Amino acid sequence: MYTQTTALSLVNQYISELSYTHAPKSLYDPVEYVLSLGGKRIRPVLMLMAYNMYKDNVAEILSPAVGLEIYHNFTLLHDDLMDKAVMRRNKPTVHKVWDDNTAILSGDAMLVLAYRYVSDCSSCNLKNVLDTFTQAALEVCEGQQYDMDFEHRNDVREEEYIEMIRLKTSVLLAAALKMGAQLAGASAEDAQNLYDFGVNIGIAFQLKDDLLDVYGDPKVFGKNIGGDILCNKKTYMLIKALEGADEQQAVALQSWLDKDSYEPKEKIEAVTALYNQIGVKLLCENKMKEYYAKGIESLARVIVSDEKKKELKTVAEHLMYREM
């Protein structure tokens, strides 16, 4: 069975050999730049690993797997533009290296390229694979819109937030697993169970991100902690803090949310202290464990040997217990 490392090596090799010789260069240079920035590439890796539970010739589905990665990077390119982010993976973002219009158009080209690569599969699997991909691609947009809507609300409920991260983060992980199973000719039941595994692990993954942004070690996490606190991002941590605060804590927390001028370090320390008092770290950890357990239950229902599930379970454990 392919490990995460060996699958990642195949994906990286394939991406490194993609050709960007089309004109105009000003359209394709940003595409090449974005894909050169690397990353975990967890989505194509999961597709290869799901496929490998049924078949060994994983090289045959590298094109659709990379198509999924191109789509993911397209979403990041446009997210960076919407967020006015200046850095991505320690490199300047596309709209900073070029300009906003280039970021929009090159992103659009990446979306079309993603469909070209995803559709490079056998005709017998094409409709199911494209249906799965298209549904996930649309849901990612829905999740992004919810995330943007939440910026203007202080009454976001836990269930709304979980649905947002399901759409924005989880469904593409889930689609990767389902598409891998579909391309391998797995049963519809197995494909759905792998999808459910991906949804639940994806939610746990995002909750872990929320946790690490507050309680992670900056040296290990790879970036400064407290970024979500500084921009008042509606994370699970903030939602549960607003929900569980007593009157005094609520006033203190709201005052930090309302401040336009502050010392960043002071705000991070003050809000983190409130999180500690309210106990949101434990709440987040328990919610992560809940979704992780649901994911493992879904994986257990897949009708292949436990040995063939071992590597996917290892990936899930890594996502759950990572520190970066």
The 8 nearest C-alpha neighbors of each residue, nearest first, counted from 0:
[[1, 2, 51, 307, 52, 310, 48, 55],
 [2, 0, 5, 6, 48, 3, 51, 310],
 [1, 3, 5, 4, 310, 6, 0, 48],
 [2, 4, 6, 5, 7, 44, 1, 314],
 [5, 3, 7, 2, 6, 8, 1, 44],
 [4, 6, 8, 2, 7, 3, 1, 9],
 [5, 7, 3, 9, 8, 44, 4, 1],
 [8, 6, 10, 4, 5, 9, 44, 3],
 [7, 9, 5, 11, 6, 10, 12, 4],
 [10, 8, 12, 6, 7, 11, 13, 5],
 [11, 9, 7, 13, 12, 8, 14, 6],
 [12, 10, 14, 8, 13, 9, 7, 15],
 [11, 13, 15, 9, 10, 14, 8, 16],
 [12, 14, 10, 16, 11, 15, 9, 17],
 [15, 13, 11, 17, 16, 12, 10, 65],
 [16, 14, 12, 13, 17, 11, 35, 18],
 [15, 17, 13, 14, 18, 12, 11, 19],
 [18, 16, 14, 15, 19, 13, 31, 12],
 [17, 19, 20, 16, 21, 15, 31, 14],
 [20, 18, 21, 27, 17, 31, 28, 24],
 [19, 21, 18, 22, 24, 27, 23, 28],
 [22, 20, 19, 23, 24, 27, 18, 26],
 [23, 21, 24, 20, 27, 26, 25, 19],
 [22, 24, 25, 26, 21, 27, 20, 28],
 [23, 25, 22, 27, 26, 28, 21, 20],
 [24, 26, 23, 28, 27, 29, 22, 101],
 [27, 25, 24, 105, 23, 28, 29, 101],
 [26, 28, 30, 24, 29, 25, 19, 31],
 [27, 29, 31, 30, 24, 25, 26, 32],
 [30, 28, 32, 31, 27, 33, 105, 93],
 [31, 29, 27, 33, 32, 28, 105, 34],
 [30, 32, 28, 34, 29, 33, 35, 27],
 [31, 33, 29, 35, 30, 34, 28, 36],
 [34, 32, 30, 35, 31, 36, 29, 72],
 [33, 35, 31, 36, 32, 37, 30, 72],
 [36, 34, 32, 33, 37, 31, 15, 14],
 [37, 35, 34, 33, 38, 88, 32, 90],
 [38, 36, 35, 34, 39, 40, 88, 11],
 [39, 37, 40, 36, 88, 41, 34, 35],
 [38, 40, 41, 37, 7, 42, 44, 43],
 [41, 39, 38, 42, 43, 44, 68, 7],
 [40, 42, 44, 39, 43, 45, 172, 7],
 [43, 41, 45, 44, 172, 40, 175, 46],
 [44, 42, 64, 46, 45, 41, 65, 40],
 [43, 45, 41, 47, 42, 46, 6, 7],
 [44, 46, 48, 42, 43, 47, 176, 41],
 [47, 45, 179, 175, 176, 43, 49, 44],
 [46, 48, 50, 44, 45, 49, 57, 51],
 [47, 49, 51, 45, 50, 46, 44, 1],
 [50, 48, 179, 46, 51, 52, 176, 47],
 [51, 49, 179, 47, 180, 183, 48, 52],
 [50, 52, 54, 48, 53, 49, 55, 47],
 [51, 53, 50, 49, 307, 54, 48, 308],
 [54, 52, 51, 50, 183, 55, 185, 49],
 [55, 53, 51, 56, 50, 52, 183, 57],
 [54, 56, 51, 57, 53, 50, 0, 52],
 [57, 55, 58, 54, 59, 51, 60, 50],
 [56, 58, 59, 55, 60, 47, 51, 50],
 [59, 57, 61, 60, 56, 9, 47, 62],
 [58, 60, 57, 61, 56, 62, 120, 63],
 [61, 59, 62, 58, 63, 57, 64, 120],
 [62, 60, 64, 58, 63, 59, 65, 10],
 [61, 63, 116, 65, 64, 60, 66, 119],
 [117, 64, 62, 66, 116, 65, 61, 60],
 [65, 63, 43, 61, 67, 66, 62, 46],
 [64, 66, 68, 67, 62, 63, 43, 61],
 [67, 65, 113, 116, 63, 117, 69, 64],
 [66, 68, 70, 65, 64, 69, 71, 113],
 [69, 67, 65, 71, 70, 66, 43, 72],
 [70, 68, 66, 72, 113, 67, 71, 73],
 [69, 71, 73, 67, 113, 68, 72, 110],
 [72, 70, 68, 74, 73, 69, 67, 75],
 [73, 71, 75, 69, 74, 70, 76, 68],
 [72, 74, 70, 76, 106, 71, 75, 109],
 [75, 73, 71, 77, 72, 76, 78, 70],
 [76, 74, 78, 72, 73, 77, 79, 71],
 [77, 75, 73, 79, 74, 78, 72, 106],
 [76, 78, 80, 74, 79, 75, 81, 73],
 [79, 77, 75, 81, 80, 76, 74, 82],
 [80, 78, 84, 82, 76, 77, 81, 83],
 [79, 81, 83, 77, 78, 82, 94, 84],
 [80, 82, 78, 83, 79, 77, 84, 76],
 [81, 83, 79, 84, 80, 78, 77, 85],
 [84, 82, 80, 81, 79, 85, 78, 94],
 [85, 83, 79, 82, 86, 80, 92, 87],
 [84, 86, 92, 91, 83, 95, 87, 79],
 [87, 85, 91, 92, 90, 89, 84, 88],
 [86, 88, 90, 89, 92, 91, 85, 84],
 [87, 89, 90, 86, 36, 38, 37, 91],
 [90, 88, 87, 86, 91, 36, 92, 222],
 [89, 91, 86, 87, 88, 92, 36, 85],
 [92, 90, 86, 85, 95, 87, 96, 93],
 [91, 93, 86, 95, 85, 87, 94, 96],
 [94, 92, 96, 95, 97, 102, 29, 91],
 [93, 95, 98, 99, 97, 102, 92, 96],
 [94, 96, 93, 92, 97, 98, 91, 85],
 [95, 97, 93, 94, 91, 92, 98, 29],
 [96, 98, 94, 95, 93, 101, 99, 102],
 [99, 97, 94, 101, 100, 95, 102, 96],
 [100, 98, 94, 102, 101, 103, 80, 97],
 [101, 99, 103, 102, 98, 104, 94, 105],
 [100, 102, 104, 98, 103, 99, 105, 97],
 [103, 101, 99, 94, 105, 100, 104, 106],
 [104, 102, 100, 106, 101, 105, 107, 99],
 [103, 105, 107, 101, 106, 102, 100, 108],
 [106, 104, 108, 107, 102, 26, 103, 101],
 [105, 107, 109, 73, 103, 104, 108, 102],
 [106, 108, 104, 110, 105, 109, 103, 111],
 [107, 109, 105, 111, 106, 110, 112, 104],
 [110, 108, 112, 106, 107, 111, 73, 113],
 [109, 111, 113, 107, 108, 112, 70, 73],
 [110, 112, 108, 114, 113, 109, 115, 107],
 [113, 111, 109, 115, 114, 110, 108, 116],
 [112, 114, 66, 110, 70, 116, 111, 69],
 [115, 113, 117, 111, 112, 116, 118, 110],
 [116, 114, 112, 113, 118, 117, 111, 119],
 [115, 117, 66, 63, 62, 119, 113, 118],
 [63, 116, 118, 66, 114, 119, 115, 113],
 [117, 119, 116, 115, 120, 114, 125, 63],
 [120, 118, 116, 117, 63, 62, 115, 121],
 [119, 121, 118, 125, 122, 124, 63, 60],
 [122, 120, 123, 124, 125, 119, 182, 118],
 [121, 123, 125, 124, 120, 126, 118, 119],
 [122, 124, 121, 125, 126, 120, 127, 182],
 [125, 123, 122, 121, 127, 126, 182, 128],
 [124, 126, 122, 128, 127, 123, 129, 121],
 [127, 125, 129, 128, 124, 130, 123, 122],
 [128, 126, 130, 129, 125, 124, 131, 181],
 [127, 129, 131, 125, 130, 126, 178, 124],
 [128, 130, 132, 126, 131, 127, 133, 125],
 [131, 129, 127, 133, 128, 132, 126, 134],
 [132, 130, 128, 134, 129, 133, 174, 127],
 [131, 133, 129, 135, 134, 130, 136, 128],
 [134, 132, 136, 130, 135, 131, 129, 137],
 [133, 135, 137, 131, 136, 132, 130, 138],
 [136, 134, 138, 132, 137, 133, 170, 171],
 [137, 135, 133, 139, 138, 134, 132, 140],
 [136, 138, 140, 134, 135, 139, 133, 141],
 [137, 139, 141, 135, 140, 166, 136, 142],
 [138, 140, 167, 142, 166, 136, 141, 137],
 [141, 139, 143, 137, 138, 142, 144, 136],
 [142, 140, 138, 144, 139, 143, 145, 137],
 [143, 141, 167, 166, 163, 139, 145, 140],
 [142, 144, 146, 140, 141, 145, 167, 139],
 [145, 143, 147, 141, 146, 142, 148, 140],
 [144, 146, 148, 142, 147, 143, 163, 149],
 [147, 145, 143, 149, 144, 148, 142, 163],
 [146, 148, 144, 145, 149, 150, 143, 151],
 [149, 147, 145, 150, 146, 151, 144, 152],
 [148, 150, 152, 146, 151, 147, 145, 233],
 [151, 149, 148, 147, 152, 146, 232, 233],
 [152, 150, 149, 148, 153, 147, 154, 233],
 [151, 153, 149, 154, 150, 155, 148, 233],
 [154, 152, 155, 151, 149, 233, 150, 238],
 [153, 155, 152, 156, 238, 149, 241, 242],
 [156, 154, 153, 152, 159, 149, 238, 157],
 [157, 155, 159, 158, 154, 160, 238, 242],
 [156, 158, 160, 159, 161, 238, 155, 235],
 [157, 159, 161, 160, 156, 162, 155, 163],
 [160, 158, 162, 156, 157, 161, 163, 155],
 [159, 161, 163, 157, 162, 158, 164, 156],
 [162, 160, 158, 164, 163, 159, 165, 157],
 [161, 163, 165, 159, 160, 164, 158, 166],
 [162, 164, 142, 160, 166, 165, 161, 167],
 [165, 163, 167, 166, 161, 168, 162, 160],
 [166, 164, 169, 162, 163, 168, 167, 202],
 [167, 165, 142, 139, 163, 164, 138, 170],
 [166, 168, 142, 139, 164, 143, 165, 163],
 [169, 167, 164, 165, 166, 170, 201, 171],
 [170, 168, 201, 165, 198, 172, 171, 202],
 [169, 171, 173, 172, 166, 135, 198, 174],
 [170, 172, 174, 173, 169, 135, 175, 168],
 [173, 171, 175, 169, 170, 174, 197, 42],
 [172, 174, 197, 194, 170, 198, 171, 176],
 [175, 173, 171, 177, 176, 172, 178, 170],
 [176, 174, 46, 172, 178, 173, 177, 42],
 [177, 175, 46, 179, 173, 174, 49, 178],
 [176, 178, 190, 174, 180, 194, 179, 175],
 [179, 177, 181, 175, 180, 176, 128, 174],
 [180, 178, 50, 46, 49, 176, 182, 177],
 [179, 181, 183, 177, 50, 185, 178, 190],
 [182, 180, 178, 184, 183, 179, 185, 177],
 [181, 183, 179, 180, 184, 178, 124, 50],
 [184, 182, 180, 50, 181, 185, 53, 54],
 [183, 185, 181, 182, 180, 186, 53, 124],
 [186, 184, 180, 183, 181, 189, 190, 187],
 [185, 187, 189, 188, 190, 184, 181, 180],
 [186, 188, 190, 189, 191, 185, 181, 192],
 [189, 187, 191, 186, 190, 192, 301, 185],
 [190, 188, 301, 192, 186, 191, 187, 193],
 [189, 191, 177, 187, 193, 180, 188, 192],
 [192, 190, 194, 188, 193, 189, 187, 195],
 [193, 191, 195, 189, 297, 194, 190, 196],
 [192, 194, 196, 190, 191, 195, 176, 177],
 [193, 195, 173, 191, 197, 177, 192, 196],
 [196, 194, 192, 198, 197, 193, 297, 191],
 [195, 197, 294, 193, 297, 194, 199, 198],
 [196, 198, 173, 194, 200, 195, 172, 199],
 [199, 197, 169, 195, 201, 173, 196, 200],
 [198, 200, 294, 290, 202, 201, 196, 197],
 [199, 201, 203, 197, 291, 202, 294, 198],
 [202, 200, 169, 204, 198, 199, 203, 197],
 [201, 203, 199, 205, 204, 200, 169, 165],
 [202, 204, 287, 200, 206, 201, 205, 290],
 [205, 203, 201, 207, 202, 206, 318, 200],
 [206, 204, 208, 202, 207, 203, 201, 209],
 [207, 205, 209, 203, 208, 204, 287, 202],
 [206, 208, 210, 204, 205, 209, 211, 203],
 [207, 209, 205, 211, 206, 210, 212, 204],
 [210, 208, 206, 212, 207, 211, 234, 205],
 [209, 211, 207, 208, 212, 213, 214, 206],
 [210, 212, 215, 214, 208, 213, 209, 207],
 [211, 213, 224, 209, 210, 225, 215, 214],
 [214, 212, 225, 211, 210, 224, 215, 209],
 [215, 213, 211, 210, 212, 216, 224, 225],
 [216, 214, 211, 212, 220, 213, 217, 224],
 [215, 217, 219, 218, 220, 214, 322, 224],
 [218, 216, 220, 223, 219, 222, 221, 224],
 [219, 217, 216, 220, 221, 222, 223, 215],
 [218, 220, 216, 221, 217, 323, 322, 215],
 [221, 219, 323, 217, 216, 222, 218, 215],
 [222, 220, 219, 217, 218, 323, 223, 216],
 [223, 221, 217, 220, 224, 218, 219, 212],
 [222, 224, 217, 225, 226, 221, 220, 212],
 [223, 225, 212, 213, 226, 217, 222, 215],
 [224, 226, 228, 213, 227, 212, 267, 229],
 [225, 227, 229, 228, 224, 230, 212, 223],
 [228, 226, 232, 230, 225, 229, 231, 212],
 [227, 229, 225, 231, 226, 230, 267, 232],
 [228, 230, 226, 227, 231, 225, 263, 267],
 [229, 231, 232, 227, 228, 226, 256, 225],
 [232, 230, 228, 229, 227, 256, 233, 150],
 [233, 231, 227, 230, 234, 228, 150, 237],
 [234, 232, 237, 231, 238, 149, 235, 150],
 [233, 235, 236, 237, 232, 238, 209, 160],
 [234, 236, 238, 237, 239, 233, 209, 157],
 [237, 235, 234, 239, 238, 279, 240, 209],
 [236, 238, 240, 234, 239, 235, 233, 241],
 [237, 239, 235, 241, 240, 236, 242, 234],
 [240, 238, 242, 236, 241, 237, 243, 235],
 [239, 241, 237, 243, 242, 238, 244, 236],
 [242, 240, 238, 239, 244, 243, 237, 249],
 [241, 243, 239, 240, 244, 238, 237, 156],
 [244, 242, 240, 241, 239, 277, 245, 279],
 [245, 243, 249, 248, 241, 240, 242, 277],
 [244, 246, 248, 247, 249, 243, 277, 250],
 [247, 245, 249, 248, 250, 244, 251, 243],
 [248, 246, 250, 249, 245, 251, 244, 252],
 [247, 249, 251, 245, 244, 250, 246, 252],
 [248, 250, 252, 246, 244, 247, 251, 245],
 [251, 249, 253, 247, 248, 252, 254, 246],
 [252, 250, 248, 254, 249, 253, 247, 255],
 [253, 251, 249, 255, 254, 250, 248, 256],
 [252, 254, 256, 250, 255, 251, 249, 257],
 [255, 253, 257, 251, 252, 256, 250, 258],
 [256, 254, 258, 252, 253, 257, 251, 266],
 [255, 257, 253, 254, 258, 231, 252, 259],
 [256, 258, 254, 255, 253, 259, 252, 231],
 [259, 257, 255, 260, 256, 254, 261, 253],
 [260, 258, 257, 261, 256, 255, 254, 262],
 [261, 259, 258, 262, 263, 257, 255, 266],
 [262, 260, 263, 259, 258, 266, 265, 255],
 [261, 263, 265, 264, 266, 260, 267, 229],
 [264, 262, 266, 265, 261, 267, 229, 268],
 [265, 263, 267, 266, 262, 268, 225, 269],
 [264, 266, 268, 262, 263, 267, 269, 261],
 [267, 265, 269, 263, 268, 264, 270, 262],
 [268, 266, 264, 270, 265, 269, 225, 271],
 [267, 269, 271, 265, 266, 270, 272, 264],
 [270, 268, 266, 272, 271, 267, 265, 273],
 [271, 269, 273, 272, 267, 268, 266, 274],
 [272, 270, 274, 268, 273, 269, 267, 275],
 [271, 273, 275, 269, 270, 274, 268, 276],
 [274, 272, 276, 270, 275, 271, 277, 269],
 [273, 275, 271, 277, 272, 276, 279, 278],
 [276, 274, 272, 278, 273, 277, 271, 279],
 [277, 275, 273, 274, 278, 272, 279, 248],
 [276, 278, 274, 275, 279, 244, 273, 240],
 [279, 277, 275, 276, 280, 274, 281, 282],
 [278, 280, 282, 281, 274, 277, 236, 283],
 [281, 279, 283, 282, 278, 284, 210, 275],
 [280, 282, 284, 283, 279, 278, 285, 286],
 [283, 281, 279, 285, 280, 284, 286, 278],
 [282, 284, 286, 280, 281, 285, 279, 287],
 [283, 285, 281, 287, 286, 282, 280, 288],
 [286, 284, 288, 282, 287, 283, 281, 289],
 [285, 287, 289, 283, 288, 284, 282, 290],
 [288, 286, 203, 284, 285, 289, 290, 291],
 [287, 289, 291, 285, 286, 290, 292, 284],
 [288, 290, 286, 292, 287, 291, 285, 293],
 [291, 289, 293, 199, 292, 287, 288, 203],
 [290, 292, 288, 294, 293, 200, 289, 203],
 [291, 293, 295, 289, 294, 290, 288, 296],
 [294, 292, 290, 296, 291, 295, 199, 297],
 [293, 295, 196, 199, 291, 297, 292, 296],
 [294, 296, 298, 292, 297, 293, 299, 291],
 [295, 297, 299, 293, 294, 298, 292, 300],
 [298, 296, 196, 294, 192, 300, 299, 295],
 [299, 297, 295, 300, 296, 301, 196, 193],
 [298, 300, 296, 297, 301, 295, 302, 305],
 [301, 299, 297, 298, 302, 192, 296, 189],
 [302, 300, 189, 298, 299, 303, 192, 193],
 [303, 301, 300, 189, 304, 299, 188, 186],
 [304, 302, 301, 307, 305, 308, 52, 53],
 [303, 305, 306, 307, 308, 302, 301, 52],
 [306, 304, 308, 307, 309, 303, 299, 302],
 [305, 307, 309, 304, 308, 310, 303, 0],
 [306, 308, 304, 305, 52, 309, 303, 0],
 [309, 307, 305, 306, 311, 310, 312, 304],
 [308, 310, 312, 306, 307, 311, 305, 313],
 [309, 311, 313, 312, 308, 2, 314, 307],
 [312, 310, 314, 313, 308, 309, 315, 48],
 [311, 313, 315, 309, 310, 314, 316, 308],
 [312, 314, 310, 316, 311, 315, 317, 309],
 [315, 313, 317, 311, 312, 316, 318, 310],
 [316, 314, 312, 318, 313, 317, 319, 311],
 [315, 317, 319, 313, 314, 318, 320, 312],
 [316, 318, 314, 320, 315, 319, 321, 313],
 [319, 317, 315, 316, 321, 320, 204, 314],
 [320, 318, 316, 317, 321, 204, 315, 203],
 [319, 321, 317, 318, 316, 322, 207, 315],
 [322, 320, 317, 318, 323, 319, 316, 207],
 [323, 321, 220, 219, 320, 215, 211, 216],
 [322, 220, 321, 219, 221, 211, 215, 208]]
